[in-house]
Amino acid sequence: MLLLFFKGTAQQTTSYTAAFLNLSTSSRLAALGSNYISVNDDDITVAAAAPSFINRSMDNMMSLSVVTHFSGSGYGSLLYGKEIKKLGSFVFGLQYVNYGTFDGYDEDENPTSSFTAADYMFMVGWGRDLSKTIRMGAAFKPVLSHYESYTAFAAVFDLALTYNSPNELFSATVMARNIGAQLVTFNGYSEEIPFELTAGLSYKLPKAPFRLYLTATELQHWNLKYEDVLNPSYTEDPFTGTIKEENIVLSIVDNVARHTVVGVEFCPSKAFNVRLGYNYRRAKEMQAAQGFNFSGFSYGFGFRIKNFTLAYSRNNYHQGQAPNYITITMDLDRLIK
């Protein structure tokens, strides 16, 4: 099934359903190389990824994101923020992945009718202050997958806790993503949801227009390495047959780096910024046989014109293609006025 995602390590291989939950639609997040960042501002796309950042400044804010993916597929999201008295701040959203149209065949390879395949995630996110510096948030995300005549359904939750320094220069967040289960299956076999424990930091330099980001991913799994036939962890002497193992220190450093995503924003003004990110794990897993390419690097920019914010980014998976991300955000209150 298209829904499956296989995650290989040197120790095990796990099959996940609803793996599209790990796809980010936000141009800002994609430019910084991550599915989520820790930063306290009025970006509704960041709050949709980490619900502890949902706040009242997002009341009547709307965002539309579109991503051009590989082989005619694409995905995107629509978000809307609303402040509800005595209940807190909310973000409602829809995220979709359209895999395109496929030619159908029966078991004897005779052509049948064409069919489509798509995934949909609906979201209700909530955020609230616990104190002047600590916020919490939660999101409920029903997931619907429909491939040809087959349908599956899952219920998923996110939980997040954030600390913001009083001077708003530093932010730290811990989050449990995709807590849930598949309730309706394709074939009666229930598969795992891609649960992830993650943490992030950001720091705005007090006297320079830069904000630095550090995100730690997949903290529930230590070993993110796998045996790559192009870059094996051991070598064998062709004459003596002696096996030379990878240096243990370098192996630990490599595995730590696979959990780490770094990014930087250059913000000379509130109306314009430039972003750059690097995902080491993606770079290692997508590197070309001939050596270095720009896999793992991402970049983008954003600018604000009156009541609209437009962001664009490009996230390099391999040297052949890279998805393009476009996000438009608008303040409906200011737009109406």
N, C-alpha and C positions, 0 to 999 in steps of 0.2 A: 504494500500500500504506500501511496505517496506520503502518508502521514508519518511514517516511521523515520526515526533518526538513530543511527548507530554510532555509539560513542566508544572508540577503541582505546584501551590502555594496555600496558604490558601485563596487567593482571587479569582483566576481565573485559567482556563486551556486553553492553547493556542496550536493550531495545526500548525506546521511548515512544509514546504516542503524544500528539499535540505539541510536537517539537517547534512548531511555528511560534509558540509563546516566547521563544528566545530571540525572535526577530524584532529589532527595533525599527519603528517607523519615523522616529524623530531625526530630523537633519542634524540637530545639535549633538545628540547622543552619538550618531553615526560618525560625525566629524571627529569626536573625541575618542573613537575606537571602542565604545562600550555600549551595553544595553541599559545602563543606568549610571548616574553620577550623583554626588552629594553636593548640592548648591542651593542656597536659599534665595530665590528670586521669584519673579512672577511668570516663569516659563511653565505653561500648563503641560507641555510635552514631557518635561522632567518630572512633574508631579504625577502624571499618569504612570510613569515607570516606577516611581518611589512615592507611595501615597502619603508619607509623613510630610511631604512638601506641599500638599494641598492646603491652600489658605484663602482668606477672604478677598485678596487682591485679584483672584481669578473669577470672581463673580461676573457672569455674563461675558466671559471670554470664550472664544471659539478658535479651534485650530484644525487645519486640514493638512494631512501629509500624504504624499504619493511617492512610491519607490518603483523605479524601473529595474526589474530583476533580470534573470537569465532566461534565454530561450522563449521569449514572449510572455513569461509569467510576470506578475507584479503584485504589490500589496500596498496597503495604506491604512490610514485611520482618520476618524473624525472625533473630536473631543469638544465637550462643552462644560464649563464650570458654573456652579450655582451655590450661593450662600443661603442657607436655610436657618433662620433664627432658632436658637435653643438646641439645634441639632449639630451645627458645625458647617464645614465647607465640603462641597462635593464636586467630583468630576465624573461625568457620564461619557462613555465612549464606545466606539465600535471599531474593531480592527479586522481586516480581512486579508486573505491571501488567495489570489486567483491563479491557478496553475495552467489555465488555458483550455483549449479544446483538443480532444484526443480521438483518434480513429479506433472504433471498436471492432473486435474480432471474436468469434466463438472458439470453442476448443479445437475445431478442425481448421482454424486459421481462415475461415470465411469472413469477409467484411460484414459488419453489422452497422448500426447507426453510430454516429459520433456522440461523445459525451463530454461533460465538463467536470471539473474537480475544484473544490474551494473549501477553505476553512474560515470560520467566523468566530470572533471573540467579542462578547459584550462586557462592559465594565461599569461598575459603580464603585467609585473610590471615595473615601472619607478621611479627613484630616482634622486634628484638633490639638490645641496647645495644652500641655500638662503643666508647664511653668513658662517663665520668660525665655528660657533657653532650650527647653526640651519639647519636642512635638512627637506625636504618634499618628499612625495612619494605617488604614486597612483597605483592601480592595477585594470585591467579589467579581469573579470573571467566569461566567458561563461560556463554554466552548462548544461550538457546533461544527462538525465536519461532514461534508456531503460529497461523495465521489460516485458518479454515475447513479446507480439506484441504491447505494449503500450510505447509511447515516450512522454517525457516532456522536455521543454527547458526554461532556465532562464538566465538573464543577471544581473551580480552582480559587484559592485565596492567596493574597499577599499581605504580609505584616511588616511594618517598618517603624523604626525608632530613630530620631534624629536629635543631635545636639548642635545648636548654633551659638557661637560665641557672642557676647553682648555687643562687640564692635562689628559683628557680621563679616569678619575677615576669614573665620575658620568654621568649617562645617564637617560633622562626622555622622555617618549613618550605618546602621546594621539592618539587614532585611532578609526575611525568609520569603522566597518567591515560589509560586506554583505549588502551594500546599493543596492537594486534592486527589481526586480519583476519577477514573472513567466510569460513568454510570450506565451508558448504553454503548455496546461494542459493535464492531463490524461483524465479527464471526463468533461471538461468545467467549472470546479469550481476552481478558482484561489486561491491559498493558500499563506500565508505569508512566506517570506524569513527570516531566523533567524538573523535579524539585532542585532548588539551588539556594545555598546560604551565601550571602555576599556582604561586603562592607566597602565603604568608600570614604575618602577624605578630600577636601578641597581647601585651598588657602589662597587668599588674595593678598598679593604683596602690597604693603601699606603705602609705599611711595613709588610704585611702578604699575603700569596698566596691564598686569599679567595676573591670571588666576591659574593655579596649578592643580591638577587632579591626579589622584591615585585610587584605583579600584581593585579590590581583591575579589576574584570570582571563584566559584566552585569550591568553597571552603569545606563542604561536606565530604569532598574526596581529596586525598593527598596526592595520589599518583595520577597525573594527567598525561603521562608519557605513553607512547605505544611504539611498537617495533616498526620502523620505517625501513623498507628494503633499500631505499636510496641512501639512508644514513643510519646504519645499524648501530646498536649500542655496544657491539663487540666486533672484533676482527679476528680472523684466523690466519695464522702463518701458513702459506701454501706448501712450505717444505717440511716444517716440523709438526704442523697441526695444532700448535699451541694457541689457545684462546686468550686474547687480550681484552679484558673487560674495561668498560668505561670508567674513568676516574670518579670515585664516589663523591668527592667534593663538587666536581663539575656537574655531576648528575643531580645533586641536591639543588645547586644554584639554578640549573636549567628547569627543574620542576617548580621551584618557587616562582621563577619568571613566567611560567605558563599560567600561573594564577593571577598575574599582574597586568593591568592595563594603565597606561599613563596618558595624560593629555594636558594641553595648555591652551588657554584663551588669551589673545591679545585684544584688549578692550580700550582703545584710545578715547572712546566716547560711548555714551549710552545708545547712540544711533548706529554704531558700526563695530564689528568685531571679526577677528580671524581665528580659526581653530585648527588644531593639529593634534592627532592622536597616534598611538602605536600599541598594537596588540601582539605581544611576542608569541603567544600560543598560535594565533592565526598565521603569523609569519612562518613558524616552524612547520605547521601542518600543511601549508599551501606553497611551500617553497618549491622552486623549479629544480629539475635534475641538474641543470647546468650551473646552479649556484644562486647568487643573490638576485632577487627582484624586489618589487615594492609591495609585495604581499604583507599585510599587517599594518601598513600605513594608511591613514585617513586624514582628510582635510576638508575644510569648508569655510564659509563666511556667513554672516548675517547682517542685515541692516534694517532700520526702522524708518518708515515714511509715514508721518502723521499717526494714524490709528492702525497701521498695518506693520507687521514684522515678517520679512521674507528671509528664509534661510536655505542655503544650498550646501550639499556636501557630496563627497565621493569616497567610497570605502573600498579599498583595494583587497580583493580576495586572492587574485592571481594575476599574472601578466596579461591574460587574454581579455578579461572583462572586469568591470567594476560597477556596482549598482550606483545609480544617481538618486539622491534624496532631495525632495523639495517640500518645505513646510511653510505654510502661510498661517499666521496667527493674527486675530483681530479682536479689538475690544468693542463689543457691540453697543455698550452704553455710549462711548465716545463717538462711535460711527453714526448712531441715531441722532445725536445732538448736532 
